[in-house]
Amino acid sequence: MVDKLLLPFSLLSDPEGRVIKEWEVWTETDGGIAKPSIFAIGKDDSIRWAYIGRDFADRPTDEELFNSLRGGD
């Protein structure tokens, strides 16, 4: 996916659900599903920004995401 989209960063795939359970974004509703979540991880492995939505429709806008990574409002 990174090559297809020409992204300058890695994407995490979690087919067994280990990370979503460890990072507490797993929910038992709807038969078990992850809350919509975005974590921006820095080169030093710190979480630079996190967004955990309430439901499948609760997602940040692109502008919110990119502003947070730039250190904006």
Secondary structure, DSSP 4 states (H G I P E B T S, - for coil): -HHHHT-SS-----TT-HHHHHTT-EE-GGGSEEPPEEEEE-TTS-EEEEEE-SSTT----HHHHHHHHHT--
